[in-house]
Amino acid sequence: MDQAVITTDYWQRPMTTEQHSAGKGHKIRKARRVELRCTLGFSSGEVEGDATITNISTSGCRAESDINTAEGLVVQVIIQLPGQLPPVKVERASVRWVSGNAFGLNFILFFPSERDRLRAFLEKIK
């Protein structure tokens, strides 16, 4: 049986020149992003909704939704990859940034089999 794995990869928005110069901002992405549009469902004790992924990697994604989210919110995620059943399930993801209706998720915890499915799908479409 699979055991969940915690990942330390960060999914964060790029820094401005001013943030970089001041030593503020975000860590650099560790995984290559792939442009992709697909559906993502997310839920926590505070919020639940659907979003559209605009790019994704094995460590996180950028998504857009009419549902308000907040930085630091921890959610469970279901990703409906095109032509893939069942959906990929991420047990725990954190909202790293919010800008208007867009937000970035860092995938924190998911089973190796789920991560492997996502990795294999992304390798096929690169």
C-alpha positions in Angstrom: 0.0 0.0 0.0 1.2 3.5 -0.8 2.3 5.9 1.9 1.8 9.6 1.4 4.9 11.6 0.7 5.7 15.2 1.8 7.3 17.3 -0.8 9.3 20.4 0.0 9.1 21.9 -3.5 7.6 25.4 -3.6 5.2 26.8 -6.1 5.4 30.6 -5.9 5.0 33.6 -8.1 8.1 35.2 -9.5 9.8 38.1 -7.6 9.9 41.7 -8.8 13.4 43.2 -9.2 12.7 45.3 -6.1 11.8 42.2 -4.0 14.9 40.4 -5.2 17.2 43.4 -4.5 15.6 43.8 -1.0 16.0 40.1 -0.2 12.2 39.7 -0.1 10.1 37.5 -2.2 9.8 33.8 -3.0 11.9 30.7 -3.5 12.6 29.6 -7.1 10.5 26.8 -8.6 12.2 23.4 -8.5 10.0 21.8 -11.1 9.4 22.7 -14.7 5.9 24.1 -15.4 3.8 22.8 -18.3 1.1 25.0 -19.9 -2.2 23.1 -19.5 -5.9 23.9 -19.1 -7.9 21.4 -17.0 -10.3 21.3 -14.1 -9.2 21.3 -10.5 -11.5 20.7 -7.5 -10.4 22.0 -4.1 -11.8 21.8 -0.6 -10.9 22.6 3.0 -12.9 23.2 6.2 -13.2 26.8 5.1 -13.8 26.8 1.3 -14.8 24.5 -1.5 -14.9 25.1 -5.3 -13.6 24.4 -8.8 -10.8 26.1 -10.7 -9.1 26.0 -14.1 -5.5 25.1 -14.1 -3.4 27.2 -16.4 0.0 25.6 -15.8 1.2 22.7 -13.7 4.2 20.8 -12.5 4.7 17.9 -10.1 5.1 20.4 -7.2 2.2 22.8 -7.8 0.1 24.7 -10.2 -1.4 28.1 -11.1 -5.2 28.1 -11.3 -8.1 30.6 -11.7 -11.4 30.5 -9.9 -14.4 32.6 -9.0 -14.1 31.2 -5.4 -12.0 33.4 -3.1 -8.9 31.8 -1.6 -6.3 33.2 0.8 -2.6 32.7 1.1 -1.8 29.9 3.6 -5.1 28.1 3.1 -4.6 24.4 3.1 -6.8 22.4 0.7 -7.3 18.9 -0.7 -7.1 18.9 -4.5 -8.6 16.7 -7.2 -7.1 17.3 -10.7 -9.0 16.1 -13.7 -6.2 15.6 -16.3 -7.4 15.3 -19.9 -8.1 11.7 -20.9 -7.1 10.4 -17.5 -9.4 8.5 -15.1 -9.5 8.5 -12.2 -8.5 12.1 -11.3 -5.2 12.7 -9.6 -5.7 13.4 -5.8 -3.4 15.6 -3.8 -4.0 15.1 -0.1 -2.7 18.5 1.0 -1.8 21.6 -1.0 -1.2 25.2 0.2 -2.2 28.4 -1.4 1.1 30.2 -1.8 -0.1 33.4 -3.5 -3.3 35.1 -4.7 -3.7 37.7 -7.4 -7.3 38.6 -8.4 -9.0 35.3 -9.3 -5.6 33.5 -9.9 -3.7 31.6 -7.2 -0.7 29.4 -6.9 -0.8 26.0 -5.1 2.2 24.1 -3.6 1.5 20.4 -3.6 2.6 19.3 -0.1 1.4 15.8 0.4 0.3 13.0 -2.0 0.7 9.3 -2.5 3.7 8.3 -4.7 1.3 6.5 -7.1 -0.6 9.8 -7.6 2.6 11.8 -8.1 3.9 9.2 -10.5 0.7 9.4 -12.6 1.0 13.2 -12.7 4.7 13.0 -13.6 4.0 10.5 -16.4 1.2 12.6 -17.8 3.4 15.7 -17.8 6.3 13.9 -19.5 4.0 12.8 -22.3 2.7 16.3 -23.1 6.1 18.2 -22.8 
